[in-house]
Amino acid sequence: MPEFPRVSRRIGSISESATLKVDAKAKALQAEGRPVISYAAGEPDFATPDYIVEAALAAVHDPKNYRYTPAAGLPDLREAVAAKTLRDSGLAASASQVVVTNGGKQAVYQAFATLLDPGDEVLMPAPYWTTYPEAIRLAGGVPVEVFAGSDQGYLVTVEQLEAARTPRSKVLLFVSPSNPTGAVYSAEQTRAIGEWALENGLWVISDEIYQNLVYDTAGTPSSAETPGHATSIVEAVPELADRTILVNGVAKTYAMTGWRVGWMVGPPDAIKAAANLQSHLSSNVSNISQRAALAALTGPQDAVETMRQAFDRRRKLIVSELNTIPGMVTPTPEGAFYVYPDVTGLLNREWGGVTPTTSLELADLILEQAEVAVVPGEAFGPSGYIRLSYALGDEPLLEGVRRLQKLFS
């Protein structure tokens, strides 16, 4: 009999999510009694706003939510997503152009699966979220990294993208604000990239999950009372709408990571294909979670602004404190809730009897000697960087930085 591998090569080649791996290790050490402070997970520390929870409680008692509903999402929620997309992304889309997914991660996977054939290339600016290359490969595509370091503010240029483009290039991945860097493209930069993509006949998958968490845009500071704006690529270049899929969700803006509601918005043919895929993959998202998401999008936004202001305060604090560490360079992020220090100045030096040569080794040293969990740059692209989420309480955020300052003094 022929011997087959127990697990398919396709699935066996997937790497575990580095951010979740580091977070799990931190939680395991905390369970052992060690006072580990974790900056690993991209998860707001706030509770989901009460009005959203109340909507879910009401939905639990409504029998109409106990049955299958349309695989593409509840009609009311799809309408609300379309309205939010017009408001925040400048794209007029009908509810039929929306598919509600089990979190933004499913939307990312389905977008690539819908567009890619084997061998198609995706231009993927780096540093990148750890799931992107895996989702591309699962869809049969080939991720092509286009790297921009701290000297560029982690923002790729049209010239870099053009240098990476080949006859196999089909999709441009565009992410602003960025995970892991917090970088935000200006309106001018977004327009230039969008026009280049349009001229070259590329599809665009634009991840807008952090679009409501913006503090400064294009280098122009905004007060805590006047948030900045992340320009959507379809807002900058409306002609791209027929070749763009937007992915988004409620997880980050509304502190709803565990509710698992995301969505994708795009041209009718692509969205119909994605809905067909979802009908076989997972069918409809939990109706209770969909009702909660509907309340989030249509209800009062005061709690959202309160959280944004708290993130802004923490952003300023962590950047200021990290930049006191010699050898660590921390650009100021303009969106999301991450900082992405360049730590090349800390490598190849002895710290507590250990000489790390990579950011992976440095992250291990930080965890063991300072009891602080950070995610190494290898999870997001080249070595030499670490990611810290500032979506945790003010006191642990400052205490963790104090430990780093002591370790690297």
Salt bridges, closest charged atoms under 4 A:
ASP23 OD2 - LYS27 NZ 2.96
ASP45 OD1 - ARG314 NH1 2.82
ASP62 OD2 - LYS64 NZ 3.82
ASP88 OD2 - LYS84 NZ 2.57
ASP88 OD1 - ARG87 NE 3.74
ASP120 OD1 - ARG168 NH2 3.55
ASP120 OD2 - LYS170 NZ 3.98
GLU134 OE2 - ARG137 NH1 3.78
GLU162 OE2 - ARG165 NH2 2.90
ASP216 OD2 - ARG315 NH1 2.89
GLU235 OE1 - HIS229 NE2 2.98
GLU305 OE1 - ARG308 NE 2.97
ASP312 OD1 - ARG315 NH2 2.71
ASP312 OD2 - LYS316 NZ 3.71
GLU321 OE1 - ARG402 NH1 2.71
GLU368 OE1 - ARG34 NH1 3.87
GLU371 OE2 - ARG34 NE 2.94
ASP394 OD2 - ARG313 NH2 2.98
ASP394 OD1 - ARG314 NE 3.07
GLU399 OE2 - ARG403 NE 3.06
